[in-house]
């Protein structure tokens, strides 16, 4: 990996200059037919009053990829920092590193009313609309990853689904819209006059299949548009089906937002001869007035055939779904359970449909929160765990017969989840998968490095450009610590965890999407230590060569011969983790705390005549001796024998190389329940609390920032996050929930309710970091601390010392998979043009959540 690190510029360039062939290959074949199916073309939410058919376009070569923690974005820096900025055709925005002028050029729509063309890759589209009056509209756009509207950031429609609706109040006169082009070089934009201030939209509903054999209420979700300047309070949704109805209270909806609202569908008698049933929805005010209505059509299925189920997620109380290929014999209790994770752009329904029903177990396919989701990391990882738990509750499998498999991005998910939670599975089978995200990206860079000069010239890469792109780069200490926050996702650092289970590697011989050499590399790595793996290359197989790309009999034959061992039979056990907050345990041993945060921690356990254990980077360890057979009097821990007073759960703490038995650690310290990394704030039914006690510009900005983050979590994570004004926040009303604070001590009234004793305090024009103080209005800061009134909840903070820092903190790449955020990151207003070099401090609090015992680097 050192080679890839030094050639990082080349790695990043690959995303610009080489064709991204994954979606094209994945559109062929059964499991991968989802992408593009649900592109919204019809409009039901209002009347089109303007179609943008002329624009200015700017293409900026980007030497970063979207998943970097602080990507450089000079265009949005300009429009956010200076909202009144206007541009003209032919205007030069900048000069690129190779001396070429970057100009705003005129562009027109094609026959589909879309701006399109190769020149839009890594591009921006500048739109203007002159309104004769101040009015509220719906801005509808697709194909963009980000929008700026009159200087405020808005979530885009990266994957061109057509889901995007933005209620916005236009000002009288010129209104400026800047769109950052997304995954594909095409963008569409138009303005709607909403048919009502408050209404349903069926863009992006989440619904279950209604099951003939199960008499139960179902969970679903539909989006509600609030195109007014008022909070929508005390509304309810009434769902009616087959003469039955059920009422669900609607959480308060902020002004100018679109919320995805969970609701319940009543149990009803289903006609076995009908394949579909209509569910009538009514949105009702507190006075009983009908505000909006909609009819959804749901599938009626047998629980003994392929179907999908919904559940309420503990991450944000949103409605998520998973798909099932049930045991064809109807077995549930005591059967096997197969967790199958899908590839990029694939719906969980199609993932499950690729499998024939087995006669010895149930197969479940989670969503990863979306068809693209989070590459099974971050909230995709949590989704997989939630689906595994829910399916265990329903199917009651034999807990020794749990298996994991997946294809493409799901092959990566299999490698990743299998390494992260090794004791959860008896065997794993990655199909067409890349083990490590950085290794996968690095493999693309290798193609560039192996090209001839003539081949590179075809992609527009001159020898001078190639020389510049492949210069060595030495990261700073701050950048190193930021990168360290990603250790839990570096699968290859946890590779010995695969010793827990059997491994079957399936890959196409001619796969050029996930290159076959990645699978061969894993075969070589496993061959050096793993006694139980199988490797098979499908002859002439490409990335997808039919359902047997995943539903491969030899995989399930191997599964059938493997079980998770009982603890009493375990004589040797190895386990590694990058963070106890992500993965802490294997069987009866738990790593509670690390010596160096977010470096790999491990233990190596053996039981022969005596118990021995060797640890690395562990400062607090738990061993539950009650599960082990026979009498236990002592343990040899890192070469020192320690007497065991009783055969029960014991805690061992290391200090200056000496281990001692200690009492159960305080939940106020770091541990598996709450270990940090800023991204960890966005779970545990998180609520966003925004500032209202500042100036009008501060209040507007922090409200819109919280709304922007909530919209992003909806789009990327099918999420449902509640927004609350600081003056309406009471800790007891949101007990034991994670909170993300937007604002600082000077302008957010909830600050002292949650952060009074925080080691970091932020005011207008000043911040205190322990004994260190910084002044100025240009500082932005992200950090996470424990919630003092909870044993497990956390408080995340998105804060700044003034307007410049506030706008610098606009980017929410902490909601993108593959990004790395330690406990704290401090940066200045240049971060959008300087990237990580503008990060002035980054690091981790100590195990006691103090600065003094923490690990921080300053630039």
Beta strands, then each sheet from edge to edge (+ up, - down):
strand 1: 46-51
strand 2: 54-59
strand 3: 92-95
strand 4: 101-103
strand 5: 105-108
strand 6: 115-116
strand 7: 123-131
strand 8: 135-142
strand 9: 144-149
strand 10: 152-155
strand 11: 166-170
strand 12: 173-181
strand 13: 186-194
strand 14: 198-206
strand 15: 210-211
strand 16: 218-226
strand 17: 236-241
strand 18: 244-249
strand 19: 257-265
strand 20: 276-284
strand 21: 290-301
strand 22: 307-312
strand 23: 319-325
strand 24: 336-341
strand 25: 361-365
strand 26: 402-407
strand 27: 427-431
strand 28: 502-508
strand 29: 533-538
strand 30: 572-577
strand 31: 585-586
strand 32: 589-593
strand 33: 601-607
strand 34: 611-616
strand 35: 620-624
strand 36: 634-637
strand 37: 640-643
strand 38: 649-655
strand 39: 658-662
strand 40: 687-690
strand 41: 722-725
strand 42: 739-742
strand 43: 760-763
strand 44: 766-769
strand 45: 772-775
strand 46: 780-786
strand 47: 794-800
strand 48: 824-827
strand 49: 839-844
strand 50: 855-858
sheet 1: 1+ 13- 6+
sheet 2: 1+ 13- 8+ 11-
sheet 3: 5+ 2- 7+ 12- 9+ 10-
sheet 4: 3+ 4-
sheet 5: 14+ 16- 19+
sheet 6: 15+ 21+ 20- 17+ 18-
sheet 7: 22+ 23- 25+ 24+ 26+ 27+ 28+ 29+
sheet 8: 30+ 33- 34+ 36+ 37-
sheet 9: 31+ 32- 35+ 38- 39+
sheet 10: 41+ 40+ 42+ 47+ 46- 48+ 49- 50+
sheet 11: 43+ 44- 45+
end
